[in-house]
Amino acid sequence: MKIFARIRFYYCAFVISLVVSVMIPLLKLFPRHKGKILHYGNKSMMALMFAGIEKVGDPDPEAQLYLMNHQGIVDIITMEALLPINLNWVAKKELFEVPWFGLLLSNGEMIPVDRSDKRGLIKLLKDVKRSIEELHRPVALFPEGTRARGQKLLPFKDGARFIAEKLALTVQPVVIVGSKRVVNEHDKTSFGGDVKVIFLPSIEVPKAKEGWYENLRDKMQETIDKELEAKAIGR
């Protein structure tokens, strides 16, 4: 079983690389259709990896900032495949320098953040503001700042709260469950299955009570725990 999961992992890695290699020139050739290219490209990835998507709740059309838990690349693929909008992902600057995938981020005009630069947060604030107000692209961000190995959320970085409060944004938390079974980059395994995406109620930050950011994290963790408990009972 482990051997099959390892073979499947390398198959999925090949699929992702193949589709990315098609999307990169398309993004360059058809800059006005970046959203559609990313949406249908990622839908193709999910189909070729034999992975489905189960949606619970609805994405808020007024949401300006999506905050999600993060376990791997399939989180991004799933959101792009599910939402037919031109999401603007915040990613650490180093990823833009990675061969191949860095080109996808650059040509997709995503937002780089330099964690080593003290002025990085101010630049990020300006980039997010431009994305929302000028480009009309909602922003997607992982508040944990990195991939978690387990199901316990890592502490949320203050950057997302700072941006949401400074720009008075409408924030929608999203919980993603099952993506690590499709592709586990830590163990280099793939067991397939569906990815469940749960859209939680949006928060209008200017109207939110103090502690909204901590409560958001607690609600996301509670949702993850309920999903894991339900799966354990159902076995």
C-alpha positions as CSV (number, residue, x, y, z in Angstrom):
1,M,0.0,0.0,0.0
2,K,2.8,2.4,0.9
3,I,4.6,1.6,-2.4
4,F,1.4,2.4,-4.4
5,A,1.0,5.6,-2.4
6,R,4.6,6.6,-3.3
7,I,4.1,5.8,-7.0
8,R,0.9,7.8,-7.0
9,F,2.7,10.7,-5.4
10,Y,5.2,10.9,-8.2
11,Y,2.4,10.6,-10.7
12,C,0.7,13.6,-9.1
13,A,3.9,15.5,-9.1
14,F,4.2,14.8,-12.8
15,V,0.7,16.0,-13.4
16,I,1.2,19.2,-11.5
17,S,4.5,19.9,-13.4
18,L,2.9,19.1,-16.7
19,V,-0.1,21.4,-16.3
20,V,2.1,24.2,-14.9
21,S,4.3,24.0,-18.0
22,V,1.2,24.6,-20.1
23,M,-0.2,27.4,-17.9
24,I,3.0,29.4,-17.8
25,P,3.1,30.3,-21.6
26,L,-0.7,30.8,-21.6
27,L,-0.5,33.4,-18.9
28,K,2.2,35.2,-20.9
29,L,0.3,35.0,-24.2
30,F,-3.2,35.8,-22.8
31,P,-2.7,38.2,-19.9
32,R,-6.4,39.3,-19.9
33,H,-7.5,35.8,-19.2
34,K,-5.2,34.9,-16.2
35,G,-8.1,34.0,-14.0
36,K,-9.7,31.6,-16.4
37,I,-6.3,30.0,-17.3
38,L,-5.6,29.4,-13.6
39,H,-9.1,28.2,-12.8
40,Y,-9.3,25.7,-15.7
41,G,-5.7,24.7,-15.4
42,N,-6.1,23.7,-11.7
43,K,-9.4,22.0,-12.4
44,S,-7.5,19.9,-14.9
45,M,-4.9,19.0,-12.3
46,M,-7.6,17.8,-9.9
47,A,-9.2,15.7,-12.6
48,L,-5.9,14.1,-13.7
49,M,-5.1,13.4,-10.0
50,F,-8.5,11.7,-9.7
51,A,-9.3,14.0,-6.8
52,G,-12.8,15.5,-6.2
53,I,-13.9,18.6,-4.3
54,E,-16.7,18.8,-1.8
55,K,-17.9,22.3,-1.0
56,V,-19.7,23.2,2.2
57,G,-21.1,26.7,2.6
58,D,-20.7,29.4,0.0
59,P,-17.9,31.8,-0.9
60,D,-18.9,35.4,0.0
61,P,-18.9,37.5,-3.2
62,E,-18.1,40.5,-1.0
63,A,-15.1,38.8,0.6
64,Q,-11.8,40.6,0.0
65,L,-9.5,38.4,2.0
66,Y,-9.6,34.6,2.3
67,L,-7.8,33.1,5.3
68,M,-7.1,29.4,5.1
69,N,-5.4,26.6,6.9
70,H,-2.4,25.2,4.9
71,Q,-1.1,21.7,4.5
72,G,0.3,21.6,1.0
73,I,0.2,22.6,-2.6
74,V,-3.2,20.9,-3.1
75,D,-4.8,23.6,-0.9
76,I,-4.0,26.2,-3.6
77,I,-4.9,23.9,-6.5
78,T,-8.3,23.1,-4.9
79,M,-9.2,26.8,-4.2
80,E,-8.2,27.8,-7.8
81,A,-10.2,24.9,-9.2
82,L,-13.2,25.7,-7.1
83,L,-13.5,29.5,-7.5
84,P,-13.8,30.9,-11.0
85,I,-12.3,34.2,-9.9
86,N,-8.8,35.6,-10.2
87,L,-7.4,35.1,-6.7
88,N,-4.3,36.9,-5.7
89,W,-2.1,34.7,-3.5
90,V,0.4,36.0,-1.0
91,A,3.5,33.9,-1.1
92,K,7.0,34.3,0.4
93,K,9.5,35.9,-1.9
94,E,11.7,32.8,-2.0
95,L,9.0,30.9,-3.9
96,F,9.1,33.4,-6.8
97,E,12.8,32.4,-7.2
98,V,12.0,28.6,-7.5
99,P,12.6,27.4,-11.0
100,W,9.4,26.7,-12.9
101,F,6.9,27.3,-10.2
102,G,8.3,30.8,-9.6
103,L,7.4,31.6,-13.2
104,L,3.8,30.6,-12.5
105,L,3.6,33.0,-9.6
106,S,5.3,35.8,-11.5
107,N,3.2,35.4,-14.6
108,G,0.1,35.1,-12.5
109,E,1.0,38.4,-10.9
110,M,0.8,37.1,-7.3
111,I,2.0,39.0,-4.3
112,P,5.5,38.3,-2.9
113,V,6.3,39.0,0.7
114,D,9.9,39.4,2.0
115,R,9.9,38.2,5.6
116,S,13.5,39.3,6.2
117,D,12.7,42.9,5.3
118,K,11.3,45.0,8.2
119,R,9.5,47.1,5.5
120,G,8.0,43.9,4.0
121,L,4.7,44.3,5.9
122,I,4.2,47.9,4.6
123,K,4.8,46.8,1.1
124,L,2.4,43.9,1.5
125,L,-0.2,46.3,2.8
126,K,0.2,48.4,-0.3
127,D,0.1,45.4,-2.6
128,V,-3.0,44.0,-1.0
129,K,-4.7,47.4,-1.2
130,R,-3.8,47.7,-4.9
131,S,-5.1,44.1,-5.6
132,I,-8.4,44.8,-4.0
133,E,-9.1,48.4,-5.0
134,E,-7.4,48.6,-8.5
135,L,-7.2,45.1,-9.8
136,H,-10.4,43.9,-8.1
137,R,-8.8,40.7,-7.2
138,P,-9.6,39.2,-3.7
139,V,-6.5,38.1,-1.8
140,A,-5.8,34.6,-0.5
141,L,-3.5,34.2,2.5
142,F,-2.3,31.4,4.8
143,P,-2.2,33.1,8.3
144,E,-0.1,30.2,9.7
145,G,2.7,31.4,7.4
146,T,3.8,27.9,6.5
147,R,2.5,24.4,6.0
148,A,1.5,22.4,9.1
149,R,2.5,18.8,9.4
150,G,-0.5,17.8,11.5
151,Q,-4.1,18.9,12.0
152,K,-3.4,21.3,14.7
153,L,-3.3,24.9,13.4
154,L,0.0,26.7,13.9
155,P,-0.1,30.1,15.6
156,F,-1.4,32.7,13.3
157,K,1.0,35.5,12.2
158,D,-0.1,39.1,12.9
159,G,0.3,40.1,9.3
160,A,-3.2,39.0,8.2
161,R,-4.8,40.8,11.2
162,F,-2.8,44.0,10.5
163,I,-3.8,44.1,6.8
164,A,-7.5,43.3,7.5
165,E,-7.7,46.0,10.2
166,K,-5.8,48.7,8.4
167,L,-7.7,48.2,5.1
168,A,-11.1,47.5,6.9
169,L,-11.6,44.3,4.9
170,T,-14.3,41.7,4.7
171,V,-12.6,38.4,5.7
172,Q,-13.8,34.9,5.0
173,P,-12.2,32.0,6.8
174,V,-11.9,28.8,4.9
175,V,-11.2,25.3,6.2
176,I,-9.6,22.7,3.9
177,V,-9.7,19.1,4.9
178,G,-8.3,16.1,3.0
179,S,-5.8,17.8,0.8
180,K,-2.8,16.0,2.4
181,R,-4.3,12.7,1.4
182,V,-4.3,13.7,-2.2
183,V,-0.6,14.9,-2.1
184,N,1.5,14.7,1.1
185,E,4.7,16.6,0.3
186,H,6.3,15.7,3.7
187,D,5.9,11.9,3.4
188,K,5.8,11.8,-0.5
189,T,2.6,9.8,-0.6
190,S,-0.8,10.1,-2.3
191,F,-3.9,8.2,-1.3
192,G,-6.4,10.2,-3.4
193,G,-9.9,11.0,-2.3
194,D,-11.9,14.2,-2.1
195,V,-10.8,17.5,-0.7
196,K,-13.5,19.2,1.5
197,V,-13.7,23.0,1.5
198,I,-15.7,24.6,4.2
199,F,-16.6,28.3,3.8
200,L,-17.2,29.8,7.3
201,P,-19.2,33.0,7.8
202,S,-17.5,36.2,6.7
203,I,-16.3,38.8,9.1
204,E,-16.6,42.5,8.4
205,V,-13.5,43.6,10.3
206,P,-14.6,47.2,11.0
207,K,-17.7,45.9,12.8
208,A,-16.0,43.0,14.5
209,K,-15.5,42.8,18.2
210,E,-12.1,42.8,19.8
211,G,-10.4,39.4,19.6
212,W,-12.0,38.6,16.2
213,Y,-8.7,37.2,14.9
214,E,-8.2,34.8,17.8
215,N,-11.9,33.7,17.6
216,L,-11.5,33.1,13.9
217,R,-8.6,30.7,14.5
218,D,-10.5,28.9,17.3
219,K,-13.5,28.5,14.9
220,M,-11.3,27.1,12.2
221,Q,-9.6,24.6,14.6
222,E,-13.0,23.6,16.0
223,T,-14.3,22.9,12.4
224,I,-11.2,20.8,11.6
225,D,-11.6,18.8,14.8
226,K,-15.3,18.1,14.0
227,E,-14.4,16.9,10.6
228,L,-11.7,14.6,11.9
229,E,-14.1,13.2,14.6
230,A,-16.8,12.6,12.0
231,K,-14.4,10.7,9.8
232,A,-13.2,8.6,12.7
233,I,-16.7,7.7,13.7
234,G,-17.6,6.8,10.1
235,R,-14.8,4.3,9.7
